[in-house]
C-alpha cells in the first residue's frame, strides 16, 4: 500500500516536472516570438530577410 502511494507520488512529481519544463520552454519560446514580432516591422528584419534569401539561393545553386 505504501509503495503504491510512493509510486503515485513520484508519478505526480514527474508529471509536474514535465509540465514545469514545458511551461519554461513555452515561456522562452513566447519571449522569443514576441521579440520576433517586435522585430518584424523594423528595417533590420528586412535586411536580414534579404540576406537569408540570397543565402538560400546561393545554397540551392
Order of alpha helices (4+ residues) and beta strands (2+ residues): alpha-alpha
